[in-house]
Amino acid sequence: MLCVTSRTRKRLAGAALALALAASPAARAQDDLALTLPQARALAVHALNTGDAPLALRLTGGLLQANSDDMTAHYLRAAAYARMNRPHEGRRSAARAYRHAKTREDKLRSSQLAAQLAYAEDRPSLAQIWLRRSAIHTATQHEQDLLARDYRILRQRNPWSFSLRGEIRPSNNVNNGADSARNIIDGIPDFGFLPAAAQALSGKIGTVDAVAGYRLRQSDTSQTTLSGRLYIQRVSLSSASQARVPQLTNSDFGSTYAEASLEHRFKAGGGAAGVQFSLGESWYGGDRNFRLARLGGDRFWRVGESSQLIVNGFAETRFAARTLTNDGTSFGMGATYRHKLGTGDTLSLSLQLRDTEATAPNGTFQTASLRAGYDFGRAFGPMRISTALQVGQTEYDAYRASLFIPATARSDTSVTGDVTLFFEDYDYAGFAPTVRISAGRRSSNFSMFSSSEFSVSLGIRSKF
């Protein structure tokens, strides 16, 4: 039988350690044994190092009977479970160690052990969450780089994928309204005035874009993924705008879009290709706007060691629309070229073309847009900078502004520029803030469609 002397009050209760050690070979080899808490911990560590995980488990059980908040005991217990190939119990013990940890170092190693055991438990999504928690407690660039590498590996192995983006931006034109109350067509006024709701209104715009995907199958040369997307945009009018349109509420300007997609990607000729089929539905102001079905494809090539070329195309039909302008078909194609410069900066050029034919002439148009982007490879102080400039042209063969005005050709030209600042050093769990400054102008021979917007967006983005 084991006993504990009474020389110090800090020693473990004799009964607790006796129960913890009674079944061990070391306990049977002697009649009396006195252990302090540090000695018990040291013995548990020794047991782990020598491969006696069951003994370490019994020792940590005794330590936790003495103090259920003992972080080290929980951590050693998790390590013992890991050695015994019992990841579920080990992950729970690592979680308790994380909860009771007091220092950054203990928080880091407990969360990393929990991530390893969650992966061993075949729960990669939970492992990713634990790595996010680890990111909170990294202190050096080396630790961050290792964590980012592990997270990328998990993302590749996890059949589930998740993406969440959000931003809020004050804007002088939350409803994409006209700059002027007068309606002028090709320089000739129609002597009418636009209602306040069709003119630019100031306020705030909030958006959330969430995507979840599940990989149905994967091989060395292809993979098939089922995904869903939910995009929500809500508007909060300023007090001045609310006074201009008292008959309307914020919900009248809100929009929602939901989509389900099936995508198959495969290797092709030194690059990759993919085909996608999507079904979606759009709501505006609380009512259904339209439903759509889209078939698309893309082809990716590497050009040399530092360039990429992507070509894409799609065919889309919209149906069950609230208005005839949204009931029709669209065909589009585009190309994107990216080149990484010797400085580490990245230059990109994109061209997109779209031809839409709707049941109503006002929904029939052709559009082309060209976008140039430049991402700086190095940081400027605490931030990384990317810029973009986009020019677009939209042509309507016959557009009717009202029942009293004959249909005539409409031409819109738009120019938009933005600068995005990414503050990667101020992250939490791998998420860092972004600030996007955007200014745009659309000019039209129908003045009711001439508008401008200036906004500053606050958002979040993942570092890995």
N, C-alpha and C positions, 0 to 999 in steps of 0.2 A: 504494500500500500504506500502511496505517495503522501508526504506531508510538507507543510510550508512553515518555516520559523516565523516568529513574531518580531524580528529585529527592526523591521521598517513597515510603516503603514502603506507604502507605495507598492508593496508586493501584491501579487495576485491573490485573491481568495483561494485558499487551499482546495476547497471543493471544486471550484471552477476549473483549475488547472488539472486537478486529479482526473476529472471527467474527460478533459481534453487530451490528456497524455496516457491515460490508463492502458489504452490498447496498443501503444507504441512499443517497439523493442527496447528503446532507451528507458522507458518507464519500468519495464519488467526486469531490467538489469540491475536495478538498485532499489533500496528500501526507502530512502528519503531523498527528496529533491526540493530545493528552494529556488524559485525564479522570480526575479523582478520583472516589471513590464518590459524594460529594454532588453533583458535577457531572453524573454519569451519571443520578442520580435526578432532578435538576432538568430534564435534557433529556427524560427519559421523561415527566415531568409536562407539559412544554411540548408534546411530541408529542401527548399526549392532548388538551390544550387547543386545539390547532390542527387536530385531526381526523386525525392520522397515527397511528392505532392500530397498524398493522403495525410502524412504527418503535419505538413504545413496547414492543411485544411483544418485539422483538429486543433492545432495551436491557435490559429486565428479565430476559431470558434470560441475558445476560452478567452482570448483578448476582447472579443466583442461582448461577451457576457459581462466582463468587467467595465467596458466602456463602449457603448453602441455607436459612439461618434468617432471612433478611432479610424482616421482616414487611412493610415498605413495598414491596419489590419484588413480593411475592406479591399485595398489594392492588392495585398499579398494573397488574399482569398481569391480575387479575380484571376491572378496569375496561376494559382493552384488549379482552379477550375479549367483554365486554358490548357495546362499540362495534362489534365485528365480528359481532354476532348469533350468538355461540357460547356460549350460557348454560351448557351442561354443563361445559365447560372452565373458564369463569369462576367457576362455583359452587365447583368443586374448588379453584381458586386462592384464592378468598375464605375457604374453610374452612382452608386452610393459613395464611393471614394471621391468622385468628382463633386458630389454635393457637400461633402464634409471637408474638402480641401481648402486650405487657407492661403496658400502661396500660388503665384503664377505657375511655377514649375510643377507643382503637384496637380493643378488644374489641367495643365498641358498633357502630362503623361497619363493621367486618368482618362481624359477624353480620347486620347489616341489609342489607349488599350481598349476602351469601349468600342471605338470604330473598328479595330481589328477583330474583336469578338463578334460584333454585329455582322461583319462580312463573313466570318467563319460560320455564323448562324444562318447564312444565306439570306441576309436582309441588307442588300447593298444600299437601298434608299436610306435606311436608318444609319448605316455607316457613313453616308454622306452628311447626314445631319450632325453626327458626332464630329466629323472633320470640320464642319462649319463652327462648331463650338470650340474646337482646337484653335481655329484661326483667331479667336478672340484673345488668346493667351500667348501667341507667338511674339517674340521680342526681337528677333534678328531676321535679316533678309534670307539667310540660309534656311532657317526654320520655315519661313513663308514659302520659299521655293520648293522645299521637300513636300510641304502640305499640298501645294498646288499640283505637283506631279502626282501625288497619291490620288487627289481628287479627279484629275483627268483620267487616270487608270480606272477608277471606280465608274466614272461616267461611261467609259467605253464598255465596261462589263455589265453594267446595270441595264436590264431590259426596259426599265422605266426611265423616262427623261422628263424634266420639269423646267419651265422657264417662266419667270415672273418679272414684269417690268411695270413701273408706275411713275407718273409724273404729275405735277401740278404747275400750271403756268398762268400768270396774269396776262390778259390780252386786251387790246383795244378793239377786237373784232371776233367775239366768241361765236357768232352765228354766220360768219362769212358773208356779211351784208355789204351793201353798196356804200360807197363814200358819199354819194349825193342823193338828195331826195328827188331830184329831177331825173326824168328818163329822156335821154337824148340818143337817137339812133342815127348813125352816120352823120353826126353834126346837126341833125334836125330835131328840135324838141317835139315831143308828142303832146305837150301841154298837160301831161298827167304828173302826179306825184306818187312816189313810192310810200307805202305805209311804213311806220316806224319799225315794225318787225322785220322788214326787208332791208333796213339800213344797218350799218355797223353798230353793234352794241358792245359795250365794255363789260368786263367781269373776269372770272377765273374759269379755267378748264382743267378738269382732273381726268386722267385716264389710267386704266389698269388693263394690261395685256397679259393673259395667262395661257400657257400652252402645256399640255400634258400628252406624252406619247408612250406607246408600248411597242417594243420590238417583237413582232410575231415570230420571225424566223431570221436566222443569220447563218451564213457560210463564209468561206474564205473569199468568195467573189461577189456576194450580194446580200442584201437584207431587206426585209419588208416591215414597215412600221405603220401602226394605226395611231392617229393622234386626234386631239380635240383642242379647239381654241375658243376662248371667250374674251372679247374686247369690249370694254365698257368705257364710255365717255359721258361725263356729266358736266353741266354748266351751272355756274353761280353768277347771276347777273349782279352788276354793281347797283348801288341804290339809285344812281342817276338813270341807268338803263331801265331799272324796274319802274321808275316813275314815268318813263316814256312809253312803256308797254304794260300798263297795269292789268290788262286783261289776260296776260300770259304769265306762266310760272316757269321756274327753272326746269321742271320736268318736260316742258314743251320743247326744249332744245337738247334733251338727252338722247344718246344713240347707243345701241347695243348690237353686237354682231357675234354670232355663234357659228362654228364650223367643225365638221368632222371630215378627216382626210385619210386616205389610204395611199401610201407611197412605197414604191419599189425602186431601190437603187442597186447599181451593179457596176462592176469594172468594165471598161470599154477602151481598148486601144491605147493604153498608157494613161488613160484618164478615168473618168467616171461619168455615168449618166443616170437619169432617173425619170420616172413617170409618176404622176400624181392624179388622183381623182378626189374631188371635194364636193360636199353638199353643205350649203350654208343658208342662214336666214338673218335678215337685217330688220331691226326695229328703229323707229325714230318717233320721238314724242310719245312713247308708250304704245304705239300701234305698229303692226307689221308693215315693213316697207317693201320687201320683196324676198323671194327665195331664189337660190341659184344652184347650178350644177356646173362644175368646171373640170376640164381635162387639160393637164399641162405636162410639159416635159422640159428637161434641160440636159445640156452636155457640157462637161468640164474637161479642159485640157491644161496641162502644164506647158508653158512656153519657156524653154530654157530652165535655168535654175532659180530665177527670181520673178517670173511672170505667170499669170493665170488668165485664161479666157473662158468665159461662161456664156453659152448661148441658150436662150429659153424661148418657149412659145406656149400659147394656151388658146383654148376655145371655151367660151362661157355662155350659158343661157340663163336669163333671169325670167321668172314666172311668178304667178300668184302675186303680182305687184299691186300696190295701192294705186299707182298712177300708170298710165300707158307709157310715159317716158322711161319708166324702169322695166318695161316688159319688152325684152329683145335679146339679141345675141351680140357677142363681142368676140373678136379675134385679135390676138396680139402677139408680138414677138419682140425680142430685145437681145442685147449683148452687153457684157461687162468685162472690162479689161483691167487687171490690177498688176502693178509693177512695184517691186520693192527696190528702192534706190540704195546706192552704196552707203548712204548716210544712215540707213535704217528707217527712213521715212517711206510711206506707201502712197502712191498715186493711183487713183482709180477713175475710170471713165465709163459711163453707162448710157446706153441709148435704148429707149423704149418707144414702141409704136403700138397704137390701138385703133381698131376700126369697129364702131358700134352702130348697129341698126336696130331701132326700136319701133314699136307699133305706132307711136306718135312721132311726127317729124322733129319735135323739140328734143327728143332723146337720141337722135341720129347724128353722129359726129365722128370726126377723125382727130386723133391727137398724137403728138410726138413730143418727147422730152429728152433733154440731154443733161446729165449730171456729172460734175467733176468734183472729186473729193481728194483731200490731202490730209493724211494722218502723220503727225510728227512722231518719230520713233523714240526720241528721248524726252525725258520729263523736263518741264520748266518749273523748277522749285517743287511744290507739292502737287503739281497737276500735269496731266497730259492733254494735248490740244489736237483736235481734229476740226477740219473746216470743209464746207461743201457749198457749191453754187449750182443751182438748177434753173434751166430755161425751158419753158414749155409753150407749145402752140396748139390751139384747138380750133377746128373749123366746123361750122354747121352750114350745110348747104341751104337750108330753109328754116328759119326760126321765127315763130310768131309770138310777139310780146303780149298781145292782147287780141281780143276778137275784133277790135276796130282798126287794127294795123295789119296790112298785108305781110305775109311771110317774106323775109329777106335773109340774105347771108349774114352770118354772125362769125366774128373772128376774135378770139381771146389770146392774149400773150401774157405769160406769167414769168416772173423772175423772183427767185427765193434764194437767200443766202443764210447760212447759219454757222455758228462757232460753238463747239461743244468742249467743255472743260471737265475733265475726269479727275477727281481728287482721290487717287488710289491710296494715299498714305493715311487717309482718315476713314478707314473701313471698320465695320463691325461684322464679325462672322463672315468675312469675305465680301461683304456688300459695301460699296463706296458711293458717295454722292456725285451727281453730275449737275452741271449748270449748262443749259443750252440757250443761246441768244439767237433769235431768229427774226428776220425781217423779210417781208414779201410784198410784191405788188402785182396786181392783175389788171391789165388794160383791155378794154373791149369796145367795139363800135356800138354796143348797147351799154349805155352808161350804168344801167342798173346792175351790170355784172362787173363793173370796175370797182376794185376794192384794194385795200392795203391792210397789213397786219404787222404789228410788232409785239413780240412776246419774249418773256424770260422764263424758261422752264426749269423746275427743280425736280430731279429724279434720282433713281438708284440703279446701280449696275453691278453685276458680279465681277470680281477680279479673276475668277477661274471657272 
